Amino acid sequence: MLPTQGVIRFSEHSALYDIVVKKNNKWRRLNDMTDYSFVYDELKDRYCPDNGRMAEDPVRMFKYLMIKSILGVSDADLVEHCMTDMALKFFLGLVPEDNVIDSTTLTKFRRQRLKEVSLLDKLICKSVEIARSKGIDISRKIIVDSTHTLSRSNPALPASALQKQARILRKAVYDADASQVGKLPEKYEGTDLEKTMDYMCGLLSYLKEQRVSFYPVISEKMSLLSEMMDDIADHYTISSDPDARVGHKAADSEFFGYKGHLAVTPERIVVAATMTSGEKGDGPELPELIRKAKESIPDLEEVVGDGAYSGQDNLECAEREGVELVAKLHPIVAGGTRENDGFSFNKDAGMMVCPAGHMAVKKVHCKVTEKNKNERFVYHFNIIKCRKCKHAASCGYKKGQNTKTYTVTMRTEQQERQLERQKSEEFRQKYGIRYIIEAKNSELKHSYHLDKAISYGLDAYTLQGAVALFTSNLVRINRILDEKGE
């Protein structure tokens, strides 16, 4: 049951707050900055209004998440800090002698009350609204980039994971029907994924024809093995984190986790964001970032980004939206004569990424010749992965091929015009503010602990990012007010 909103608590010890928590204290200022009742309005439908045990105040629970974002501690350490720190108790709306929640309550709040609740856009818009109410002018330009967040778990080698599950399945079969000993297909325990997948297919095909496959304990393990094979065909990796994917920071550097795509104003206030798995490219997120940014800045004029955002689709999007795209044209940007076929360009690695998220392993530069009048780049992919990938047919791979390549022809007319614009001094001056988002990304990772996911799944990461962005915006608003002497 949801507690009554706005209940005021009195205590003879409350005067301690005026002594210990000064007016310029960070937590007092965050508490006084806005009315957090909007959280109550967003979450009240997640509670039963008149039945069950009295629930913790959702506003206070949200504030616990804000504290966790800044302190970067576990749930257990968080409640310990809140029990002994008077400033944190003041921020939470507790009186000095109040007890704090059990750490498991916060875990349940994140996983149950906030499940399927879209807070990301609402919290960002609310923080921008707060900034304007404090007299802060929001620029009509945004800077876009992405930041990487590591998953809590590491990916397992596909062949090893499949073989481990196959051993579990074989043991269950032998326990259920001893007559199957010596009849199952011969094991394969090497490192070749293609041979491993063939072995799994043979094992499942054989068992499907046996009576033992009707036993629930066997059919469940067969289904699990089949799902693992589908996952590997889809994105090659196996992990406890179902939504995390392998992304690339450079050609020889990769990470396993998620990406936060941000739009920041020159005042260092985040006005739009999207959260994706790690293999997603930066460029395709630009139209959505512009759309979201226009909710807070309807008269948006300018978008500043790096080479990842200078693709043909984004140049066209900027024209449609009536904004100037200040992004240096990368000489190997995808677009050219290719259609939108799911391949994307990773600007950090300088390589193409296929629809399944696999990066090219080699790049060949084909210069202009009498026969080929356009400059081209040919990207070579790992044929072993292509042979077992379920996206193979859609990306052009044909069974029996020994190589898989992707060719990009350079520069459209719009890209040529962009290339001319970026030679101007005005363009260079506008592009000069791009460093701001690099600093913001570093701040979010180190000050708000967005460097590593605190839970599993894209929904959990989106929630973590939403709280971190909202909290960082409020802190930034305070700093701007301090600089203005207010």
NUNU-149539 format. One record per residue (C-alpha): residue number from 0; residue in three letters; z, x, y. Coordinates in steps of 0.2 Angstrom, whole numbers, plus 5000, padded with zeros to 4 digits. Each point is the difference from the previous one (the first is absolute). Example, Ala and Ser with C-alpha at 12.3 -4.5 7.8 and 13.67 -1.06 7.14 Angstrom:
// NUNU-149539
R     n   res      w      u      v
R     0   ALA   5039   5062   4978
R     1   SER   4997   5006   5017
END
This chain:
// NUNU-149539
R     n   res      w      u      v
R     0   MET   5000   5000   5000
R     1   LEU   4995   5006   5017
R     2   PRO   5015   5004   5012
R     3   THR   5000   4991   5017
R     4   GLN   4990   5009   5013
R     5   GLY   5010   5007   5015
R     6   VAL   5018   5000   4994
R     7   ILE   5010   5010   5011
R     8   ARG   5014   5011   4992
R     9   PHE   5016   5005   5010
R    10   SER   5012   5014   4996
R    11   GLU   5015   5008   5009
R    12   HIS   4991   5017   4996
R    13   SER   4983   4996   5008
R    14   ALA   5006   5009   5016
R    15   LEU   4998   5016   4990
R    16   TYR   4981   4998   5002
R    17   ASP   5001   5002   5018
R    18   ILE   5009   5016   4998
R    19   VAL   4991   5008   4986
R    20   VAL   4982   4993   5002
R    21   LYS   4995   5004   5018
R    22   LYS   4987   4991   5009
R    23   ASN   4987   5013   4998
R    24   ASN   5003   5001   4981
R    25   LYS   4983   4999   4990
R    26   TRP   5007   4986   4989
R    27   ARG   5007   4990   5014
R    28   ARG   4984   5001   5010
R    29   LEU   4990   4995   4984
R    30   ASN   5011   4985   4998
R    31   ASP   4999   4994   5018
R    32   MET   4982   5003   5002
R    33   THR   4994   4983   4992
R    34   ASP   5006   4985   4991
R    35   TYR   4998   5003   4982
R    36   SER   5000   4981   4996
R    37   PHE   4981   5001   4997
R    38   VAL   5005   5007   4983
R    39   TYR   5010   4985   4996
R    40   ASP   4986   4989   5004
R    41   GLU   4988   5010   4989
R    42   LEU   5011   5000   4985
R    43   LYS   5009   4983   5001
R    44   ASP   4988   4992   4988
R    45   ARG   5004   5013   4987
R    46   TYR   5018   4993   4998
R    47   CYS   5007   4983   4994
R    48   PRO   5008   4992   5015
R    49   ASP   5013   4990   4991
R    50   ASN   5003   5007   4983
R    51   GLY   5007   5015   4992
R    52   ARG   5012   5014   5005
R    53   MET   4999   5005   5018
R    54   ALA   4987   5014   5003
R    55   GLU   5001   5015   5011
R    56   ASP   4993   4997   5018
R    57   PRO   4982   5005   4998
R    58   VAL   5000   5007   5018
R    59   ARG   5014   5012   4995
R    60   MET   4991   5004   4984
R    61   PHE   4984   5005   5010
R    62   LYS   5011   5011   5011
R    63   TYR   5006   5009   4984
R    64   LEU   4982   5004   4997
R    65   MET   4997   5007   5017
R    66   ILE   5015   5011   4998
R    67   LYS   4994   5006   4984
R    68   SER   4983   5004   5008
R    69   ILE   5008   5011   5013
R    70   LEU   5013   5008   4988
R    71   GLY   4989   5002   4985
R    72   VAL   5014   4999   4988
R    73   SER   5002   4990   4983
R    74   ASP   5007   4982   5000
R    75   ALA   5016   5006   4994
R    76   ASP   5002   5014   5013
R    77   LEU   4994   4987   5013
R    78   VAL   5015   4988   4997
R    79   GLU   5012   5015   5000
R    80   HIS   4993   5005   5017
R    81   CYS   5001   4982   5007
R    82   MET   5018   4999   4994
R    83   THR   5007   5015   5010
R    84   ASP   4988   5001   5015
R    85   MET   5006   4988   5014
R    86   ALA   4983   5001   5009
R    87   LEU   4991   4994   4984
R    88   LYS   5013   4986   4998
R    89   PHE   4997   4994   5018
R    90   PHE   4981   5000   4997
R    91   LEU   5003   4989   4985
R    92   GLY   5010   4988   5009
R    93   LEU   5016   5003   4990
R    94   VAL   5018   5001   5007
R    95   PRO   5009   5017   4996
R    96   GLU   5010   4994   4985
R    97   ASP   4985   4991   4992
R    98   ASN   4994   5007   4983
R    99   VAL   4982   5004   4997
R   100   ILE   4988   4994   4987
R   101   ASP   4998   5006   4982
R   102   SER   4985   5012   4999
R   103   THR   4992   4988   4987
R   104   THR   5000   4986   5012
R   105   LEU   4988   5010   5011
R   106   THR   4989   5004   4985
R   107   LYS   4999   4981   4996
R   108   PHE   4996   4996   5018
R   109   ARG   4985   5012   5000
R   110   ARG   4993   4994   4983
R   111   GLN   5004   4981   5001
R   112   ARG   5002   4994   5017
R   113   LEU   4986   5011   5008
R   114   LYS   4988   4998   4985
R   115   GLU   4983   4992   5006
R   116   VAL   5007   5000   5018
R   117   SER   4987   5007   5012
R   118   LEU   5011   5010   5013
R   119   LEU   4988   5014   5005
R   120   ASP   4990   4991   5013
R   121   LYS   5014   4989   5006
R   122   LEU   5012   5015   5003
R   123   ILE   4987   5010   5009
R   124   CYS   4995   4986   5011
R   125   LYS   5018   4997   5004
R   126   SER   5004   5018   5005
R   127   VAL   4985   4999   5012
R   128   GLU   5006   4984   5007
R   129   ILE   5017   5009   5003
R   130   ALA   4992   5014   5009
R   131   ARG   4991   4989   5012
R   132   SER   5016   4990   5003
R   133   LYS   5008   5016   5005
R   134   GLY   4986   5003   5013
R   135   ILE   4990   5013   4990
R   136   ASP   4982   5000   5003
R   137   ILE   4989   5001   4984
R   138   SER   4984   5010   5001
R   139   ARG   4983   4992   4996
R   140   LYS   4996   5014   4988
R   141   ILE   5006   5004   4982
R   142   ILE   5000   5016   4990
R   143   VAL   4997   4998   4981
R   144   ASP   5004   5011   4985
R   145   SER   5009   4999   4983
R   146   THR   5016   5007   4993
R   147   HIS   5003   5004   4982
R   148   THR   5015   4994   4990
R   149   LEU   5005   5007   4983
R   150   SER   5004   4988   4986
R   151   ARG   5017   5001   4992
R   152   SER   4992   5005   4983
R   153   ASN   4988   5012   4994
R   154   PRO   4984   4996   4991
R   155   ALA   4998   5004   4982
R   156   LEU   4986   5008   4991
R   157   PRO   4989   4986   4994
R   158   ALA   4997   5008   4982
R   159   SER   5018   5004   4998
R   160   ALA   5006   4982   5005
R   161   LEU   4987   4992   4989
R   162   GLN   5005   5010   4985
R   163   LYS   5019   4997   5003
R   164   GLN   4996   4981   5000
R   165   ALA   4989   5002   4984
R   166   ARG   5015   5009   4991
R   167   ILE   5011   4985   5004
R   168   LEU   4987   4988   4994
R   169   ARG   4997   5009   4984
R   170   LYS   5019   5001   4996
R   171   ALA   5002   4981   5003
R   172   VAL   4986   4997   4988
R   173   TYR   5007   5011   4987
R   174   ASP   5017   4992   5002
R   175   ALA   4992   4982   4998
R   176   ASP   4988   5004   4986
R   177   ALA   5003   5016   4990
R   178   SER   4984   4998   4991
R   179   GLN   4991   5005   5016
R   180   VAL   5006   5018   4998
R   181   GLY   4984   5011   4998
R   182   LYS   4988   4986   5005
R   183   LEU   5001   5001   5019
R   184   PRO   4986   5010   5008
R   185   GLU   5003   5019   5001
R   186   LYS   5011   5005   5015
R   187   TYR   4992   5010   5014
R   188   GLU   5013   5010   5011
R   189   GLY   4989   5011   5010
R   190   THR   4997   5000   5019
R   191   ASP   4983   4993   5000
R   192   LEU   5001   4983   5008
R   193   GLU   4984   4994   4994
R   194   LYS   5005   5003   4982
R   195   THR   5017   4993   5003
R   196   MET   4992   4984   5006
R   197   ASP   4989   4999   4985
R   198   TYR   5015   5002   4989
R   199   MET   5009   4986   5009
R   200   CYS   4985   4988   4998
R   201   GLY   4999   5004   4982
R   202   LEU   5018   4997   4997
R   203   LEU   5000   4983   5009
R   204   SER   4984   4995   4991
R   205   TYR   5008   5004   4983
R   206   LEU   5016   4991   5004
R   207   LYS   4992   4984   5007
R   208   GLU   4993   4997   4982
R   209   GLN   5016   5002   4992
R   210   ARG   5013   4987   4997
R   211   VAL   5014   5011   5007
R   212   SER   4992   4997   5017
R   213   PHE   5007   4982   5000
R   214   TYR   5018   5007   5001
R   215   PRO   5006   4998   5018
R   216   VAL   5008   5017   4999
R   217   ILE   4983   5008   4996
R   218   SER   4989   4988   5011
R   219   GLU   5011   5004   5015
R   220   LYS   4998   5019   4998
R   221   MET   4981   4998   4997
R   222   SER   4998   4990   5016
R   223   LEU   5010   5014   5010
R   224   LEU   4989   5014   4993
R   225   SER   4984   4989   5005
R   226   GLU   5007   4998   5017
R   227   MET   5003   5019   5002
R   228   MET   4982   5003   4995
R   229   ASP   4994   4988   5013
R   230   ASP   5011   5008   5014
R   231   ILE   4993   5017   4995
R   232   ALA   4982   4994   5001
R   233   ASP   5004   4992   5017
R   234   HIS   5009   5014   5009
R   235   TYR   5003   5014   4987
R   236   THR   5019   5002   5002
R   237   ILE   5015   4992   4992
R   238   SER   5017   4999   5008
R   239   SER   5016   4990   5002
R   240   ASP   4994   4995   5017
R   241   PRO   4986   4987   4997
R   242   ASP   4992   5000   5017
R   243   ALA   5001   5019   5004
R   244   ARG   4984   5010   4999
R   245   VAL   4994   5018   5002
R   246   GLY   4994   5004   5018
R   247   HIS   4993   5016   5007
R   248   LYS   5006   5009   5016
R   249   ALA   4987   5014   4997
R   250   ALA   4988   5005   4987
R   251   ASP   5013   5010   4990
R   252   SER   5015   4990   5005
R   253   GLU   5005   4982   4993
R   254   PHE   5015   4989   5001
R   255   PHE   5005   4984   4990
R   256   GLY   5006   4986   5010
R   257   TYR   4995   4989   5014
R   258   LYS   4992   5000   5018
R   259   GLY   5006   4993   5016
R   260   HIS   4985   4997   5012
R   261   LEU   5007   4999   5018
R   262   ALA   4994   4995   5017
R   263   VAL   5011   5008   5014
R   264   THR   4999   4998   5019
R   265   PRO   5001   5015   5012
R   266   GLU   5018   4994   5002
R   267   ARG   5003   5005   4982
R   268   ILE   5004   4981   4995
R   269   VAL   4992   4994   4984
R   270   VAL   4990   4985   5003
R   271   ALA   4991   4997   4983
R   272   ALA   5001   5007   4982
R   273   THR   4993   4997   4983
R   274   MET   5008   5007   4984
R   275   THR   4989   5005   4985
R   276   SER   5001   5010   4984
R   277   GLY   4996   5019   5002
R   278   GLU   4982   5001   4995
R   279   LYS   4994   4988   5014
R   280   GLY   4990   5008   5014
R   281   ASP   5005   5000   5018
R   282   GLY   4983   4993   5007
R   283   PRO   4999   4983   4991
R   284   GLU   5017   4995   5008
R   285   LEU   4994   5002   5018
R   286   PRO   4993   4982   5002
R   287   GLU   5017   4992   4994
R   288   LEU   5010   5012   5011
R   289   ILE   4989   4994   5015
R   290   ARG   5003   4982   4995
R   291   LYS   5018   5002   4999
R   292   ALA   5002   5010   5016
R   293   LYS   4991   4987   5010
R   294   GLU   5013   4988   4996
R   295   SER   5012   5010   5010
R   296   ILE   4987   5007   5012
R   297   PRO   4986   4987   5002
R   298   ASP   4991   5010   5013
R   299   LEU   4999   5016   4989
R   300   GLU   4987   5012   5008
R   301   GLU   5001   5016   4990
R   302   VAL   5003   5007   4982
R   303   VAL   5003   5019   4997
R   304   GLY   4999   5007   4983
R   305   ASP   4994   5015   4990
R   306   GLY   4984   5002   4990
R   307   ALA   5006   4988   4987
R   308   TYR   4997   4986   5011
R   309   SER   4982   5004   5006
R   310   GLY   4991   4992   4986
R   311   GLN   4985   4989   5003
R   312   ASP   5010   4984   4996
R   313   ASN   5014   5004   5013
R   314   LEU   4987   5004   5013
R   315   GLU   4993   4983   4998
R   316   CYS   5017   4992   4999
R   317   ALA   5005   5008   5017
R   318   GLU   4984   4993   5008
R   319   ARG   5004   4983   4993
R   320   GLU   5018   5000   5006
R   321   GLY   4995   5007   5017
R   322   VAL   5010   5016   4999
R   323   GLU   4996   5018   5002
R   324   LEU   5002   5011   4985
R   325   VAL   5005   5017   5004
R   326   ALA   4998   5009   4984
R   327   LYS   4991   5016   4997
R   328   LEU   4985   4998   4988
R   329   HIS   5003   5010   4985
R   330   PRO   4984   5009   4994
R   331   ILE   5003   4993   4982
R   332   VAL   5005   4982   5005
R   333   ALA   4995   4987   4987
R   334   GLY   4988   4986   5006
R   335   GLY   4982   5007   5002
R   336   THR   4988   4990   4989
R   337   ARG   5013   4995   4987
R   338   GLU   5006   4982   4999
R   339   ASN   5019   4996   4999
R   340   ASP   5002   5004   4982
R   341   GLY   5018   5004   4999
R   342   PHE   4999   5019   5002
R   343   SER   5010   5007   5015
R   344   PHE   5001   5016   5009
R   345   ASN   5017   5010   5000
R   346   LYS   5000   5010   5016
R   347   ASP   5015   5011   4995
R   348   ALA   4991   5006   4984
R   349   GLY   4983   4999   5006
R   350   MET   4994   4991   4985
R   351   MET   4994   4983   4994
R   352   VAL   5012   4988   4990
R   353   CYS   4993   4988   4987
R   354   PRO   5005   4981   4999
R   355   ALA   5013   5005   4986
R   356   GLY   5008   5012   5012
R   357   HIS   4993   5017   4992
R   358   MET   4995   5014   5012
R   359   ALA   4984   5010   4998
R   360   VAL   5003   5017   4992
R   361   LYS   4985   5008   5009
R   362   LYS   4990   4998   5015
R   363   VAL   4982   5007   5003
R   364   HIS   4992   5001   5017
R   365   CYS   4981   4996   5000
R   366   LYS   4992   5005   5016
R   367   VAL   4985   4993   5008
R   368   THR   4983   5005   4991
R   369   GLU   4982   4995   5001
R   370   LYS   5003   4988   4986
R   371   ASN   5017   4993   5005
R   372   LYS   5000   4997   5019
R   373   ASN   5019   4995   5000
R   374   GLU   5015   5011   4998
R   375   ARG   5009   4995   4985
R   376   PHE   5016   5004   4990
R   377   VAL   5001   4997   4981
R   378   TYR   5018   4997   4993
R   379   HIS   5003   5004   4981
R   380   PHE   5013   4990   4991
R   381   ASN   5010   5004   4984
R   382   ILE   4989   4992   4987
R   383   ILE   5014   4999   4987
R   384   LYS   5009   4988   5011
R   385   CYS   4984   4990   5003
R   386   ARG   4997   4998   4982
R   387   LYS   5016   4990   4998
R   388   CYS   5001   4991   5017
R   389   LYS   4998   4982   5000
R   390   HIS   4991   5001   5017
R   391   ALA   4987   5011   4992
R   392   ALA   4986   4986   5000
R   393   SER   5003   4995   5018
R   394   CYS   5000   5018   5007
R   395   GLY   4983   5004   4992
R   396   TYR   5006   5010   4985
R   397   LYS   4989   4997   4984
R   398   LYS   5006   5004   4982
R   399   GLY   4995   5017   4994
R   400   GLN   4998   5008   5017
R   401   ASN   5006   5018   5001
R   402   THR   5003   5000   5019
R   403   LYS   5005   4987   5013
R   404   THR   4996   5003   5018
R   405   TYR   5000   4991   5017
R   406   THR   4988   5005   5014
R   407   VAL   5004   4996   5018
R   408   THR   4986   5001   5013
R   409   MET   5006   5005   5017
R   410   ARG   5001   4991   5017
R   411   THR   4994   4983   5006
R   412   GLU   4995   4996   5017
R   413   GLN   5017   4994   5005
R   414   GLN   5007   5016   4993
R   415   GLU   4988   5010   5010
R   416   ARG   5006   4991   5016
R   417   GLN   5018   5003   4995
R   418   LEU   4996   5018   4998
R   419   GLU   4993   5001   5018
R   420   ARG   5015   4991   5007
R   421   GLN   5012   5012   4992
R   422   LYS   4992   5014   5009
R   423   SER   5006   4993   5017
R   424   GLU   5015   5006   5009
R   425   GLU   5006   4982   5001
R   426   PHE   5000   4998   4981
R   427   ARG   5010   5017   4998
R   428   GLN   5013   4994   5012
R   429   LYS   5002   4983   4991
R   430   TYR   5000   5009   4983
R   431   GLY   5014   5011   5007
R   432   ILE   5014   4987   4997
R   433   ARG   4997   5000   4981
R   434   TYR   5014   5012   4997
R   435   ILE   5012   4986   5004
R   436   ILE   4998   4991   4984
R   437   GLU   5002   5017   4990
R   438   ALA   5017   5001   5009
R   439   LYS   5004   4982   4995
R   440   ASN   4996   5002   4982
R   441   SER   5011   5015   4999
R   442   GLU   5014   4990   5008
R   443   LEU   4998   4986   4988
R   444   LYS   5001   5012   4985
R   445   HIS   5015   5010   5006
R   446   SER   5010   4989   5011
R   447   TYR   4997   4983   4991
R   448   HIS   4997   5007   4983
R   449   LEU   4983   4993   4997
R   450   ASP   4995   5016   4990
R   451   LYS   5006   4992   4983
R   452   ALA   5000   4983   4994
R   453   ILE   5017   4993   4996
R   454   SER   4994   4988   4987
R   455   TYR   4986   4996   4989
R   456   GLY   4984   4990   5005
R   457   LEU   4989   4997   5015
R   458   ASP   5011   4985   5006
R   459   ALA   5016   5010   5000
R   460   TYR   4991   5014   5010
R   461   THR   4993   4988   5012
R   462   LEU   5018   4993   5003
R   463   GLN   5006   5018   5002
R   464   GLY   4986   5004   5013
R   465   ALA   5003   4984   5009
R   466   VAL   5019   5004   5003
R   467   ALA   4996   5018   5004
R   468   LEU   4987   4995   5013
R   469   PHE   5010   4987   5008
R   470   THR   5015   5011   5002
R   471   SER   4990   5015   5006
R   472   ASN   4992   4988   5013
R   473   LEU   5017   4995   5006
R   474   VAL   5007   5017   5002
R   475   ARG   4984   5005   5009
R   476   ILE   5003   4986   5012
R   477   ASN   5017   5006   5004
R   478   ARG   4993   5018   5003
R   479   ILE   4987   4993   5012
R   480   LEU   5014   4990   5010
R   481   ASP   5010   5016   5001
R   482   GLU   4985   5010   5007
R   483   LYS   4998   4986   5013
R   484   GLY   5019   5001   5004
R   485   GLU   5003   4982   4994
END
